[in-house]
Amino acid sequence: MSRRPSFLVCSLFACSLAPLACGGGGDETKQVPPPAKQPESKVDPVPEPAPIEPTLPEDPFANDKWDDDEDTTGGEAPAPAVAETPTGPWPGPCKISYKGGPTLRFKYTEAGGTVRVDGDNDGTADTCSKFERAGDHVTKVSIDLGCDKKTDLRIEPTFEAGSNLGKAKVTASEENGGNREITLVGLGAFVGLEPGYPIAAKRADVDAQVVDGHVRKASTKGEASDDATALDITYDKDGRIKTIKEDLGKDGSVDRKFTYRFDAKGNLTRIDLAATPPAPAKASKQTATIDYSCWKK
């Protein structure tokens, strides 16, 4: 804990001098007349300075507006009309359901949409976000950690030309980790709160092996540590992400493995997650199914 600065209190002391009587010779006492009384000078009182109000830092989320939505689960409202082409995928999933895990519900607008995460499947969203898109890319995500219509974090990604490797500017309060930069690997589909697979390090602090525009390996620079991360990524014949192996700590072990499956049109249809935490915790598996019914209404 930092010590508060101490303030010194100074006391002022006033000294008065009494007039002295001077005696002459003999018994005569010569009185010295008192000094003439000087006219009092009037000094106008100086007003105390007005207290200075402390200035608060500018709120970076002051202009963020959250639309009222009585449907706390996010519902399955129809998405904007879009023509499904024989070779193209839908713009994004409507619902992602993890067996024994969270449910993510998506709504779409012409400019972006919203995501609501029901972590314990009690029918109420625990974390909410809204996102903006330009073409096929998500350009900004605002996250409301308590679904109370208040922005807690903002993520603004940019990807390197011709590559699925990028970085994101994160704006957040100190309580939520402060402003920072993270590294992202694009997944080809927006399936969560982050617009890609996040690595909690600046792009300059991440070594990446990129082949034909696809990240094959990525790891934080430096030795193994609790904050280090290493990824090993494979792709299918169409360039879509097939597996991600995540090594948390860079100790050579695979802590989590994600497997992605797509249909012939490029729609993500399933996510398998296998987690192998350190002992004594047990390994676990989760499967997520993807729903696109909101586009078909």
N, C-alpha and C positions, 0 to 999 in steps of 0.2 A: 504494500500500500504506500503511495506517495504521501509525504508529509505536507500539510498545508503551510503556506508561508506565514511566518509570524510577523506581527506588526508592532513597532516600537511606539510606546506612548511617552511623549515628552512633556514635562511640567515646566511652566515659566514662573520665575520668582521675581517680584518687583521689590526694589530697595528704595527707601525714602531717606533723605538727608535733612536733619533739623538745622535751623539757622544758629550760628554761634554768636555769643555776646563777647565783645572785646573790652577789657578794663584799661583806664588811663592811670596816671600817677595818683597817689594819695588815696583818700576815701571816696573821691568823686567817681561816680559811675556814669560813664557816658553810654547812653542808650543808642543803639544802632537802629535806625528806623527800619521797619520791615520793608521788604521790596514791594514795589507797586504791584497791585493785583493786575495780572494780565487778563485781557478779555478772553473768555472761553471761545474756543473755535469749535464750530459745529461740523461734524463729519457725517455725511449721509451714510447710513448703514449699507454695507455691500451685500446684496442678496446672495444667498447660497446658490451655488450652481445646481441646475436641475440634475437629478440622478440620471445616469446613462443606462438606458435599457440594454441588457445583453442581446447581442444579435445572434440569431440562430442560423446554422448552416442552411443553405438552400436545399429544399426537399426535392430530390431528383424525380420523385414520383408524383409531384403535385398535380400534374396535368393528366395523370392516368385516370380514366373513368371506367367503371365496371357497370355493365348493364344489369338491371334487375332481372332476375330469373327465378321464378318461384319453384321451378323444377330442380330441386337440389341434387338430384342424381345426374342431371345433364340430359336425361331422356333419350329418346331415339328420334328427335325431330328430323323431318326431311331435310336433306342437304340441298344446296342450290342445284338447279337443273344442269346436268352435264351429259354429254353424249358419250356413251361407252363405245370405243372403237374396238375392232376385232383384235388389234395388236397392242392396245394401250391399257394400263392399269387405271383403277379409280384414283382420284387425287389423294385419298388417305383412308384409314380405317374408321369405322363408326364406333366400334367397341372392341376392346381387348380384354379378355377374361382369363386370368391365371387360375388354374385349378388349385384351390387352397391358398390363394393369394389375392392380390388386389384386382379391381375392375376399373378400367379406364374408359370413359365415355367421351366421344368427340362430337362437336357440332361445328358446322362450317358456314361461312359467309363468303361473299364475293372477295373480301379482302383478307380473310384468314379464318379464325374460329376460336373455339374454346376446348379445353380438356378438363375433365373432372375425375379425380382419383378417389375411389372408395376403397381405402386400404383394408378395412375389416369386413367389407361386404354387409354392412348393416343398413344399406339403403341411403346413407348420407355421405356426401362428398367430404373428404378430409383435406384435400389439397386441390386448388383450382389454378388454372392458367388460361391465358388468352394469347393467341399468336397471330402474326401477320405474315403474309406470303407475297412473293413476287415470282410469278411463274410457278415452277416446281419447287422453289426453295423457300424455307422459312427464314424470315429476315429479323424477326424479333419475337421474344417470348417474355411475357410478364407473369410472374408466379405469385400467387396469393396463398401463403402457407396455411392459413386458417380458414379459407373460404369466407372471409369477412369483408370482401370487396375492398381490399387494401393491398397494394403491390408491396411485396417484400423483397423481391429480386427481379432483375431484368437481365436477359441474355440476348446479346446481339452478335450473331455469327457472321463470319466471312470465310469463304473457302478459297484455297489457292487455285489459280487458273488451271483447268484440265485435270484436277485432282479432287479426291474426296477427303483430303486433309485440310484442316482449317483451324481457326481459333475463334474465340468468342470473348467479347467484353462483358464482364459481369458487374452490374451495378447493384450494391447491397449495403445495408447498414453494417456497422461493426458487429452488431449482435448476430447478423447473418453472414459473417465472414468477411465483410468489407469489400471494397472494390478490388477486382482482380481480373486476371486473364486466365482462361483455360484453353486446352487443346481439344479439338473435336475430330472424330472420324465419322464422315457421313455414312449413314446406313442405307440410303436410297429410299427410306420411308420414315415419316415422322410418327414414332410409336411411343412417345413418352413426353416428359417435361422438357428435356434437353433436345435441341435439334441435331442430334448426333450422339455418338458414343463419347462420353467425356473422360478426359485425363486431367486431373487436378494439378496442372503445371502450365507455365507459359510455353508458347510455341517454341521460343528460343531455347527452352530447357528440355526439349523432347527430341530424341533422335528417331528418324523415321526412314523406313525403306519403302520407296514408292516405285512400283513397276506398272507401266502402262496406265498411269493415272490412279492406281489403286494402292492404298497403304497395305503392305504385307506384314510389316512389323513396326512397332512403335514402342518406345520405352523412355522413361525419364532418365536424364543424364545422371551419372554418378553411381556410387556403389549401392548395394542392397540396403534398404532401410524401411522403416514402417511406412514412410510416405512415398516410397518408390512404386512404380507400376510398369508392367511390360505386357504388351499385347501381341498375339500371333493370330493373323487373320487369313482366312481362305475365301475364295470366290467360286461361284459356279461358272459354267461355260459362257453364260450371258453377262458376266461381270457383276452379278449380284452377290452380296455378302452371304457366305454359306455358314462359316463358323467364326467365333471370336473366343480365343482362350486368354483368360486374364490371370496374370501372376501378380498378386498384390504383395509387395515387399521385394520382388525380384530375387526370390530365393530358389527359383527353378521349378516350383510346384505350380500346378494349375488350380487356382482357387475357385474360379467360375468358368463354365463353358456355355456359350450361347450358340444354339443352332437355329438357323432361319430357313424356312421353306416358302417357296413362291409357286404360284400357279403359272400356266403357260402364258398368261397375259402380263405377268410381272407383279401381280398382287401378292403381298405377304399374307400367307395363310396360317402360319403356325410358328411359335417360338418355343424352343425347349431350353430350359435352364437347369444345369447340373452344378450344384455348389458343393465344394469339398472344404469345409472350414477346418481350422486346426483342432486337434484332439483336445478335449474329449467330445466336442460337438460332433454330431453325426452328419454324414453326407445327405443331401436332399435333392429332389428333382421336382421341377414345376413345368407345366405345359400351358401355354397361352394359345387360345383360339381367337381368330380374328373375324370380325363380322363387318360386312359392307352393305347391310340392308338399307341404311338410310339413303344411299344413292339410288336405290331402285324404287323408291316410293313416288 
